[in-house]
Amino acid sequence: MLQDTLTIRYYQRLTDAFVELWNRGYRNDDMRMYLDGYLAALRNSNAIEPFLIHRLEEEATRYLYDTSNFVMVQPEAEPDYS
């Protein structure tokens, strides 16, 4: 579980980006490359501690491979009472 506020913000940005990429037609392999690049940028910038980056990677990967996060909700059709 993430507890550092800055790490939580990065997690929220990542998961929002995953959903946006999914809606634009990208799939898991593409989003994994996005995650790898995002984490590499965090490592190179020393924005947060390495152990926090590792936890962020674990949580983001768990989110990425949970299919329920990318299910589109379909509205129910109204019954025809005629």
Distance bins in CASP14 RR format, pairs under 12 A and 6 or more apart:
PFRMAT RR
TARGET T0000
AUTHOR 0000-0000-0000
RMODE 2
METHOD distances of the structure
MODEL  1
1 7 0 0 0 0 0 1 0 0 0 0 0
1 8 0 0 0 0 1 0 0 0 0 0 0
1 11 0 0 0 0 0 1 0 0 0 0 0
1 55 0 0 0 0 1 0 0 0 0 0 0
1 56 0 0 0 0 0 1 0 0 0 0 0
1 58 0 0 0 0 0 1 0 0 0 0 0
1 59 1 0 0 1 0 0 0 0 0 0 0
1 62 0 0 0 0 0 1 0 0 0 0 0
2 8 1 0 1 0 0 0 0 0 0 0 0
2 9 0 0 0 0 1 0 0 0 0 0 0
2 10 0 0 0 0 1 0 0 0 0 0 0
2 11 1 0 1 0 0 0 0 0 0 0 0
2 12 0 0 0 0 1 0 0 0 0 0 0
2 14 0 0 0 0 0 1 0 0 0 0 0
2 15 0 0 0 0 0 1 0 0 0 0 0
2 48 0 0 0 0 0 1 0 0 0 0 0
2 51 0 0 0 0 0 1 0 0 0 0 0
2 52 0 0 0 0 1 0 0 0 0 0 0
2 53 0 0 0 0 0 1 0 0 0 0 0
2 54 0 0 0 0 0 1 0 0 0 0 0
2 55 1 0 0 1 0 0 0 0 0 0 0
2 56 1 0 0 1 0 0 0 0 0 0 0
2 57 0 0 0 0 0 1 0 0 0 0 0
2 58 0 0 0 0 1 0 0 0 0 0 0
2 59 1 0 1 0 0 0 0 0 0 0 0
2 60 0 0 0 0 1 0 0 0 0 0 0
2 62 0 0 0 0 0 1 0 0 0 0 0
2 63 0 0 0 0 0 1 0 0 0 0 0
3 11 0 0 0 0 0 1 0 0 0 0 0
3 51 0 0 0 0 0 1 0 0 0 0 0
3 52 0 0 0 0 1 0 0 0 0 0 0
3 55 0 0 0 0 1 0 0 0 0 0 0
3 56 0 0 0 0 0 1 0 0 0 0 0
3 59 0 0 0 0 0 1 0 0 0 0 0
4 10 0 0 0 0 1 0 0 0 0 0 0
4 11 0 0 0 0 1 0 0 0 0 0 0
4 47 0 0 0 0 0 1 0 0 0 0 0
4 48 1 0 0 1 0 0 0 0 0 0 0
4 49 0 0 0 0 1 0 0 0 0 0 0
4 51 0 0 0 0 1 0 0 0 0 0 0
4 52 1 0 1 0 0 0 0 0 0 0 0
4 53 0 0 0 0 0 1 0 0 0 0 0
4 55 0 0 0 0 1 0 0 0 0 0 0
4 56 0 0 0 0 1 0 0 0 0 0 0
4 59 0 0 0 0 0 1 0 0 0 0 0
5 11 0 0 0 0 0 1 0 0 0 0 0
5 12 0 0 0 0 0 1 0 0 0 0 0
5 48 0 0 0 0 0 1 0 0 0 0 0
5 52 0 0 0 0 0 1 0 0 0 0 0
6 12 0 0 0 0 0 1 0 0 0 0 0
6 13 0 0 0 0 0 1 0 0 0 0 0
6 42 0 0 0 0 0 1 0 0 0 0 0
6 45 0 0 0 0 0 1 0 0 0 0 0
6 47 1 0 0 1 0 0 0 0 0 0 0
6 48 1 0 1 0 0 0 0 0 0 0 0
6 49 0 0 0 0 1 0 0 0 0 0 0
6 52 1 0 0 1 0 0 0 0 0 0 0
6 53 0 0 0 0 0 1 0 0 0 0 0
6 55 0 0 0 0 0 1 0 0 0 0 0
6 56 0 0 0 0 1 0 0 0 0 0 0
7 13 0 0 0 0 0 1 0 0 0 0 0
7 14 0 0 0 0 0 1 0 0 0 0 0
7 39 0 0 0 0 0 1 0 0 0 0 0
7 42 0 0 0 0 1 0 0 0 0 0 0
7 47 0 0 0 0 1 0 0 0 0 0 0
7 48 1 0 1 0 0 0 0 0 0 0 0
7 49 0 0 0 0 1 0 0 0 0 0 0
7 50 0 0 0 0 0 1 0 0 0 0 0
7 51 0 0 0 0 0 1 0 0 0 0 0
7 52 1 0 1 0 0 0 0 0 0 0 0
7 53 0 0 0 0 1 0 0 0 0 0 0
7 54 0 0 0 0 0 1 0 0 0 0 0
7 55 1 0 0 1 0 0 0 0 0 0 0
7 56 1 0 1 0 0 0 0 0 0 0 0
7 57 0 0 0 0 0 1 0 0 0 0 0
7 58 0 0 0 0 0 1 0 0 0 0 0
7 59 0 0 0 0 1 0 0 0 0 0 0
7 60 0 0 0 0 0 1 0 0 0 0 0
8 14 0 0 0 0 0 1 0 0 0 0 0
8 15 0 0 0 0 0 1 0 0 0 0 0
8 48 0 0 0 0 0 1 0 0 0 0 0
8 52 0 0 0 0 0 1 0 0 0 0 0
8 55 0 0 0 0 0 1 0 0 0 0 0
8 56 0 0 0 0 1 0 0 0 0 0 0
8 59 0 0 0 0 1 0 0 0 0 0 0
8 60 0 0 0 0 0 1 0 0 0 0 0
9 15 0 0 0 0 0 1 0 0 0 0 0
9 16 0 0 0 0 0 1 0 0 0 0 0
9 42 0 0 0 0 0 1 0 0 0 0 0
9 47 0 0 0 0 0 1 0 0 0 0 0
9 48 0 0 0 0 1 0 0 0 0 0 0
9 52 0 0 0 0 0 1 0 0 0 0 0
9 56 0 0 0 0 0 1 0 0 0 0 0
10 16 0 0 0 0 0 1 0 0 0 0 0
10 17 0 0 0 0 0 1 0 0 0 0 0
10 35 0 0 0 0 0 1 0 0 0 0 0
10 38 1 0 0 1 0 0 0 0 0 0 0
10 39 0 0 0 0 1 0 0 0 0 0 0
10 41 0 0 0 0 0 1 0 0 0 0 0
10 42 1 0 0 1 0 0 0 0 0 0 0
10 45 0 0 0 0 0 1 0 0 0 0 0
10 47 1 0 0 1 0 0 0 0 0 0 0
10 48 1 0 0 1 0 0 0 0 0 0 0
10 52 0 0 0 0 1 0 0 0 0 0 0
10 53 0 0 0 0 1 0 0 0 0 0 0
10 55 0 0 0 0 0 1 0 0 0 0 0
10 56 1 0 1 0 0 0 0 0 0 0 0
10 57 0 0 0 0 0 1 0 0 0 0 0
10 59 0 0 0 0 1 0 0 0 0 0 0
10 60 0 0 0 0 1 0 0 0 0 0 0
11 17 0 0 0 0 0 1 0 0 0 0 0
11 18 0 0 0 0 0 1 0 0 0 0 0
11 35 0 0 0 0 0 1 0 0 0 0 0
11 38 0 0 0 0 0 1 0 0 0 0 0
11 39 0 0 0 0 0 1 0 0 0 0 0
11 42 0 0 0 0 0 1 0 0 0 0 0
11 48 0 0 0 0 0 1 0 0 0 0 0
11 52 0 0 0 0 0 1 0 0 0 0 0
11 53 0 0 0 0 0 1 0 0 0 0 0
11 55 0 0 0 0 1 0 0 0 0 0 0
11 56 1 0 1 0 0 0 0 0 0 0 0
11 57 0 0 0 0 0 1 0 0 0 0 0
11 58 0 0 0 0 0 1 0 0 0 0 0
11 59 1 0 1 0 0 0 0 0 0 0 0
11 60 1 0 0 1 0 0 0 0 0 0 0
11 61 0 0 0 0 0 1 0 0 0 0 0
11 62 0 0 0 0 0 1 0 0 0 0 0
11 63 1 0 0 1 0 0 0 0 0 0 0
11 64 0 0 0 0 0 1 0 0 0 0 0
12 18 0 0 0 0 0 1 0 0 0 0 0
12 19 0 0 0 0 0 1 0 0 0 0 0
12 56 0 0 0 0 0 1 0 0 0 0 0
12 59 0 0 0 0 0 1 0 0 0 0 0
12 60 0 0 0 0 0 1 0 0 0 0 0
12 63 0 0 0 0 0 1 0 0 0 0 0
13 19 0 0 0 0 0 1 0 0 0 0 0
13 20 0 0 0 0 0 1 0 0 0 0 0
13 34 0 0 0 0 0 1 0 0 0 0 0
13 35 0 0 0 0 0 1 0 0 0 0 0
13 38 0 0 0 0 1 0 0 0 0 0 0
13 41 0 0 0 0 0 1 0 0 0 0 0
13 42 0 0 0 0 0 1 0 0 0 0 0
13 47 0 0 0 0 0 1 0 0 0 0 0
13 56 0 0 0 0 0 1 0 0 0 0 0
13 60 0 0 0 0 1 0 0 0 0 0 0
14 20 0 0 0 0 0 1 0 0 0 0 0
14 21 0 0 0 0 0 1 0 0 0 0 0
14 31 0 0 0 0 1 0 0 0 0 0 0
14 32 0 0 0 0 0 1 0 0 0 0 0
14 34 0 0 0 0 1 0 0 0 0 0 0
14 35 1 0 0 1 0 0 0 0 0 0 0
14 36 0 0 0 0 0 1 0 0 0 0 0
14 37 0 0 0 0 0 1 0 0 0 0 0
14 38 1 0 0 1 0 0 0 0 0 0 0
14 39 0 0 0 0 1 0 0 0 0 0 0
14 41 0 0 0 0 0 1 0 0 0 0 0
14 42 0 0 0 0 0 1 0 0 0 0 0
14 53 0 0 0 0 0 1 0 0 0 0 0
14 56 1 0 0 1 0 0 0 0 0 0 0
14 57 0 0 0 0 1 0 0 0 0 0 0
14 59 0 0 0 0 1 0 0 0 0 0 0
14 60 1 0 1 0 0 0 0 0 0 0 0
14 61 0 0 0 0 0 1 0 0 0 0 0
14 62 0 0 0 0 0 1 0 0 0 0 0
14 63 1 0 0 1 0 0 0 0 0 0 0
14 64 0 0 0 0 1 0 0 0 0 0 0
14 69 0 0 0 0 0 1 0 0 0 0 0
15 21 0 0 0 0 0 1 0 0 0 0 0
15 22 0 0 0 0 0 1 0 0 0 0 0
15 31 0 0 0 0 0 1 0 0 0 0 0
15 34 0 0 0 0 0 1 0 0 0 0 0
15 35 0 0 0 0 0 1 0 0 0 0 0
15 38 0 0 0 0 0 1 0 0 0 0 0
15 56 0 0 0 0 0 1 0 0 0 0 0
15 59 0 0 0 0 1 0 0 0 0 0 0
15 60 1 0 0 1 0 0 0 0 0 0 0
15 61 0 0 0 0 0 1 0 0 0 0 0
15 62 0 0 0 0 0 1 0 0 0 0 0
15 63 1 0 1 0 0 0 0 0 0 0 0
15 64 0 0 0 0 1 0 0 0 0 0 0
15 66 0 0 0 0 0 1 0 0 0 0 0
15 69 1 0 0 1 0 0 0 0 0 0 0
15 70 0 0 0 0 0 1 0 0 0 0 0
16 22 0 0 0 0 0 1 0 0 0 0 0
16 23 0 0 0 0 0 1 0 0 0 0 0
16 34 0 0 0 0 0 1 0 0 0 0 0
16 38 0 0 0 0 0 1 0 0 0 0 0
16 60 0 0 0 0 0 1 0 0 0 0 0
16 63 0 0 0 0 0 1 0 0 0 0 0
16 69 0 0 0 0 0 1 0 0 0 0 0
17 23 0 0 0 0 0 1 0 0 0 0 0
17 24 0 0 0 0 0 1 0 0 0 0 0
17 26 0 0 0 0 1 0 0 0 0 0 0
17 30 0 0 0 0 0 1 0 0 0 0 0
17 31 0 0 0 0 1 0 0 0 0 0 0
17 34 1 0 0 1 0 0 0 0 0 0 0
17 35 0 0 0 0 1 0 0 0 0 0 0
17 37 0 0 0 0 0 1 0 0 0 0 0
17 38 1 0 0 1 0 0 0 0 0 0 0
17 60 0 0 0 0 1 0 0 0 0 0 0
17 63 0 0 0 0 0 1 0 0 0 0 0
17 64 0 0 0 0 0 1 0 0 0 0 0
18 24 0 0 0 0 0 1 0 0 0 0 0
18 25 0 0 0 0 0 1 0 0 0 0 0
18 26 0 0 0 0 1 0 0 0 0 0 0
18 27 0 0 0 0 0 1 0 0 0 0 0
18 28 0 0 0 0 1 0 0 0 0 0 0
18 30 0 0 0 0 0 1 0 0 0 0 0
18 31 1 0 1 0 0 0 0 0 0 0 0
18 32 0 0 0 0 1 0 0 0 0 0 0
18 33 0 0 0 0 0 1 0 0 0 0 0
18 34 1 0 0 1 0 0 0 0 0 0 0
18 35 0 0 0 0 1 0 0 0 0 0 0
18 38 0 0 0 0 0 1 0 0 0 0 0
18 59 0 0 0 0 0 1 0 0 0 0 0
18 60 1 0 0 1 0 0 0 0 0 0 0
18 61 0 0 0 0 0 1 0 0 0 0 0
18 62 0 0 0 0 0 1 0 0 0 0 0
18 63 1 0 0 1 0 0 0 0 0 0 0
18 64 1 0 0 1 0 0 0 0 0 0 0
18 65 0 0 0 0 0 1 0 0 0 0 0
18 66 0 0 0 0 0 1 0 0 0 0 0
18 69 1 0 0 1 0 0 0 0 0 0 0
18 70 1 0 0 1 0 0 0 0 0 0 0
19 25 0 0 0 0 0 1 0 0 0 0 0
19 26 0 0 0 0 0 1 0 0 0 0 0
19 31 0 0 0 0 1 0 0 0 0 0 0
19 34 0 0 0 0 0 1 0 0 0 0 0
19 63 0 0 0 0 1 0 0 0 0 0 0
19 64 0 0 0 0 0 1 0 0 0 0 0
19 66 0 0 0 0 0 1 0 0 0 0 0
19 69 1 0 0 1 0 0 0 0 0 0 0
19 70 1 0 0 1 0 0 0 0 0 0 0
19 71 0 0 0 0 0 1 0 0 0 0 0
19 72 0 0 0 0 0 1 0 0 0 0 0
20 26 0 0 0 0 1 0 0 0 0 0 0
20 30 0 0 0 0 0 1 0 0 0 0 0
20 31 0 0 0 0 0 1 0 0 0 0 0
20 34 0 0 0 0 0 1 0 0 0 0 0
20 70 0 0 0 0 0 1 0 0 0 0 0
21 27 0 0 0 0 1 0 0 0 0 0 0
21 28 0 0 0 0 1 0 0 0 0 0 0
21 29 0 0 0 0 0 1 0 0 0 0 0
21 30 1 0 0 1 0 0 0 0 0 0 0
21 31 1 0 1 0 0 0 0 0 0 0 0
21 32 0 0 0 0 0 1 0 0 0 0 0
21 33 0 0 0 0 0 1 0 0 0 0 0
21 34 1 0 0 1 0 0 0 0 0 0 0
21 35 0 0 0 0 0 1 0 0 0 0 0
21 38 0 0 0 0 0 1 0 0 0 0 0
21 64 0 0 0 0 0 1 0 0 0 0 0
21 69 0 0 0 0 0 1 0 0 0 0 0
21 70 0 0 0 0 1 0 0 0 0 0 0
22 28 0 0 0 0 1 0 0 0 0 0 0
22 30 0 0 0 0 1 0 0 0 0 0 0
22 31 1 0 0 1 0 0 0 0 0 0 0
22 34 0 0 0 0 0 1 0 0 0 0 0
22 63 0 0 0 0 0 1 0 0 0 0 0
22 64 0 0 0 0 1 0 0 0 0 0 0
22 67 0 0 0 0 0 1 0 0 0 0 0
22 69 0 0 0 0 1 0 0 0 0 0 0
22 70 1 0 1 0 0 0 0 0 0 0 0
22 71 0 0 0 0 1 0 0 0 0 0 0
22 72 0 0 0 0 1 0 0 0 0 0 0
23 31 0 0 0 0 0 1 0 0 0 0 0
23 69 0 0 0 0 0 1 0 0 0 0 0
23 70 0 0 0 0 1 0 0 0 0 0 0
23 71 0 0 0 0 0 1 0 0 0 0 0
23 72 0 0 0 0 1 0 0 0 0 0 0
24 30 0 0 0 0 1 0 0 0 0 0 0
24 31 0 0 0 0 0 1 0 0 0 0 0
24 34 0 0 0 0 0 1 0 0 0 0 0
24 70 0 0 0 0 0 1 0 0 0 0 0
25 31 0 0 0 0 0 1 0 0 0 0 0
25 70 0 0 0 0 0 1 0 0 0 0 0
25 72 0 0 0 0 0 1 0 0 0 0 0
26 32 0 0 0 0 0 1 0 0 0 0 0
26 33 0 0 0 0 1 0 0 0 0 0 0
26 34 1 0 0 1 0 0 0 0 0 0 0
26 35 0 0 0 0 0 1 0 0 0 0 0
26 64 0 0 0 0 0 1 0 0 0 0 0
26 70 0 0 0 0 0 1 0 0 0 0 0
27 33 0 0 0 0 0 1 0 0 0 0 0
27 34 0 0 0 0 0 1 0 0 0 0 0
27 64 0 0 0 0 0 1 0 0 0 0 0
27 65 0 0 0 0 0 1 0 0 0 0 0
27 67 0 0 0 0 0 1 0 0 0 0 0
27 70 0 0 0 0 1 0 0 0 0 0 0
28 34 0 0 0 0 0 1 0 0 0 0 0
28 35 0 0 0 0 0 1 0 0 0 0 0
28 61 0 0 0 0 0 1 0 0 0 0 0
28 63 0 0 0 0 0 1 0 0 0 0 0
28 64 1 0 0 1 0 0 0 0 0 0 0
28 65 1 0 0 1 0 0 0 0 0 0 0
28 66 0 0 0 0 0 1 0 0 0 0 0
28 67 0 0 0 0 1 0 0 0 0 0 0
28 69 0 0 0 0 0 1 0 0 0 0 0
28 70 0 0 0 0 1 0 0 0 0 0 0
29 35 0 0 0 0 0 1 0 0 0 0 0
29 36 0 0 0 0 0 1 0 0 0 0 0
29 64 0 0 0 0 0 1 0 0 0 0 0
29 65 0 0 0 0 0 1 0 0 0 0 0
30 36 0 0 0 0 0 1 0 0 0 0 0
30 37 0 0 0 0 0 1 0 0 0 0 0
30 64 0 0 0 0 0 1 0 0 0 0 0
31 37 0 0 0 0 0 1 0 0 0 0 0
31 38 0 0 0 0 0 1 0 0 0 0 0
31 60 0 0 0 0 1 0 0 0 0 0 0
31 61 0 0 0 0 0 1 0 0 0 0 0
31 63 0 0 0 0 1 0 0 0 0 0 0
31 64 1 0 1 0 0 0 0 0 0 0 0
31 65 0 0 0 0 1 0 0 0 0 0 0
31 69 0 0 0 0 0 1 0 0 0 0 0
31 70 0 0 0 0 1 0 0 0 0 0 0
32 38 0 0 0 0 0 1 0 0 0 0 0
32 39 0 0 0 0 0 1 0 0 0 0 0
32 57 0 0 0 0 0 1 0 0 0 0 0
32 60 0 0 0 0 1 0 0 0 0 0 0
32 61 0 0 0 0 1 0 0 0 0 0 0
32 63 0 0 0 0 0 1 0 0 0 0 0
32 64 1 0 0 1 0 0 0 0 0 0 0
32 65 0 0 0 0 1 0 0 0 0 0 0
33 39 0 0 0 0 0 1 0 0 0 0 0
33 40 0 0 0 0 0 1 0 0 0 0 0
33 64 0 0 0 0 0 1 0 0 0 0 0
34 40 0 0 0 0 0 1 0 0 0 0 0
34 41 0 0 0 0 0 1 0 0 0 0 0
34 60 0 0 0 0 1 0 0 0 0 0 0
34 61 0 0 0 0 0 1 0 0 0 0 0
34 64 0 0 0 0 1 0 0 0 0 0 0
35 41 0 0 0 0 0 1 0 0 0 0 0
35 42 0 0 0 0 0 1 0 0 0 0 0
35 53 0 0 0 0 0 1 0 0 0 0 0
35 56 0 0 0 0 1 0 0 0 0 0 0
35 57 1 0 0 1 0 0 0 0 0 0 0
35 58 0 0 0 0 0 1 0 0 0 0 0
35 59 0 0 0 0 0 1 0 0 0 0 0
35 60 1 0 1 0 0 0 0 0 0 0 0
35 61 1 0 0 1 0 0 0 0 0 0 0
35 62 0 0 0 0 0 1 0 0 0 0 0
35 63 0 0 0 0 1 0 0 0 0 0 0
35 64 1 0 0 1 0 0 0 0 0 0 0
35 65 0 0 0 0 0 1 0 0 0 0 0
36 42 0 0 0 0 0 1 0 0 0 0 0
36 43 0 0 0 0 0 1 0 0 0 0 0
36 53 0 0 0 0 0 1 0 0 0 0 0
36 57 0 0 0 0 1 0 0 0 0 0 0
36 60 0 0 0 0 0 1 0 0 0 0 0
36 61 0 0 0 0 0 1 0 0 0 0 0
36 64 0 0 0 0 0 1 0 0 0 0 0
37 43 0 0 0 0 1 0 0 0 0 0 0
37 44 0 0 0 0 1 0 0 0 0 0 0
37 45 0 0 0 0 0 1 0 0 0 0 0
37 53 0 0 0 0 0 1 0 0 0 0 0
37 57 0 0 0 0 0 1 0 0 0 0 0
37 60 0 0 0 0 0 1 0 0 0 0 0
38 44 0 0 0 0 0 1 0 0 0 0 0
38 45 0 0 0 0 0 1 0 0 0 0 0
38 47 0 0 0 0 0 1 0 0 0 0 0
38 53 0 0 0 0 1 0 0 0 0 0 0
38 56 0 0 0 0 1 0 0 0 0 0 0
38 57 0 0 0 0 1 0 0 0 0 0 0
38 60 0 0 0 0 1 0 0 0 0 0 0
38 61 0 0 0 0 0 1 0 0 0 0 0
38 64 0 0 0 0 0 1 0 0 0 0 0
39 45 0 0 0 0 0 1 0 0 0 0 0
39 47 0 0 0 0 0 1 0 0 0 0 0
39 48 0 0 0 0 0 1 0 0 0 0 0
39 50 0 0 0 0 0 1 0 0 0 0 0
39 52 0 0 0 0 0 1 0 0 0 0 0
39 53 1 0 0 1 0 0 0 0 0 0 0
39 54 0 0 0 0 1 0 0 0 0 0 0
39 55 0 0 0 0 0 1 0 0 0 0 0
39 56 1 0 0 1 0 0 0 0 0 0 0
39 57 1 0 1 0 0 0 0 0 0 0 0
39 58 0 0 0 0 0 1 0 0 0 0 0
39 59 0 0 0 0 0 1 0 0 0 0 0
39 60 0 0 0 0 1 0 0 0 0 0 0
39 61 0 0 0 0 1 0 0 0 0 0 0
40 47 0 0 0 0 0 1 0 0 0 0 0
40 53 0 0 0 0 1 0 0 0 0 0 0
40 57 0 0 0 0 0 1 0 0 0 0 0
41 47 0 0 0 0 1 0 0 0 0 0 0
41 48 0 0 0 0 0 1 0 0 0 0 0
41 53 0 0 0 0 0 1 0 0 0 0 0
42 48 1 0 0 1 0 0 0 0 0 0 0
42 49 0 0 0 0 0 1 0 0 0 0 0
42 50 0 0 0 0 1 0 0 0 0 0 0
42 52 0 0 0 0 1 0 0 0 0 0 0
42 53 1 0 1 0 0 0 0 0 0 0 0
42 54 0 0 0 0 0 1 0 0 0 0 0
42 55 0 0 0 0 0 1 0 0 0 0 0
42 56 1 0 0 1 0 0 0 0 0 0 0
42 57 0 0 0 0 1 0 0 0 0 0 0
42 60 0 0 0 0 0 1 0 0 0 0 0
43 49 0 0 0 0 0 1 0 0 0 0 0
43 50 1 0 0 1 0 0 0 0 0 0 0
43 51 0 0 0 0 0 1 0 0 0 0 0
43 52 0 0 0 0 0 1 0 0 0 0 0
43 53 1 0 1 0 0 0 0 0 0 0 0
43 54 0 0 0 0 1 0 0 0 0 0 0
43 56 0 0 0 0 0 1 0 0 0 0 0
43 57 0 0 0 0 0 1 0 0 0 0 0
44 50 0 0 0 0 0 1 0 0 0 0 0
44 53 0 0 0 0 0 1 0 0 0 0 0
45 53 0 0 0 0 0 1 0 0 0 0 0
46 52 0 0 0 0 0 1 0 0 0 0 0
46 53 0 0 0 0 1 0 0 0 0 0 0
47 53 0 0 0 0 1 0 0 0 0 0 0
47 56 0 0 0 0 0 1 0 0 0 0 0
48 54 0 0 0 0 0 1 0 0 0 0 0
48 55 0 0 0 0 1 0 0 0 0 0 0
48 56 1 0 0 1 0 0 0 0 0 0 0
48 57 0 0 0 0 0 1 0 0 0 0 0
49 55 0 0 0 0 1 0 0 0 0 0 0
49 56 0 0 0 0 0 1 0 0 0 0 0
50 56 0 0 0 0 0 1 0 0 0 0 0
50 57 0 0 0 0 0 1 0 0 0 0 0
51 57 0 0 0 0 0 1 0 0 0 0 0
51 58 0 0 0 0 0 1 0 0 0 0 0
52 58 0 0 0 0 0 1 0 0 0 0 0
52 59 0 0 0 0 0 1 0 0 0 0 0
53 59 0 0 0 0 0 1 0 0 0 0 0
53 60 0 0 0 0 0 1 0 0 0 0 0
54 60 0 0 0 0 0 1 0 0 0 0 0
54 61 0 0 0 0 0 1 0 0 0 0 0
55 61 0 0 0 0 0 1 0 0 0 0 0
55 62 0 0 0 0 0 1 0 0 0 0 0
56 62 0 0 0 0 0 1 0 0 0 0 0
56 63 0 0 0 0 0 1 0 0 0 0 0
57 63 0 0 0 0 0 1 0 0 0 0 0
57 64 0 0 0 0 0 1 0 0 0 0 0
58 64 0 0 0 0 0 1 0 0 0 0 0
58 65 0 0 0 0 0 1 0 0 0 0 0
59 65 0 0 0 0 0 1 0 0 0 0 0
59 66 0 0 0 0 0 1 0 0 0 0 0
60 66 0 0 0 0 0 1 0 0 0 0 0
60 69 0 0 0 0 0 1 0 0 0 0 0
61 69 0 0 0 0 0 1 0 0 0 0 0
62 68 0 0 0 0 0 1 0 0 0 0 0
62 69 0 0 0 0 1 0 0 0 0 0 0
63 69 1 0 1 0 0 0 0 0 0 0 0
63 70 0 0 0 0 1 0 0 0 0 0 0
64 70 0 0 0 0 1 0 0 0 0 0 0
END
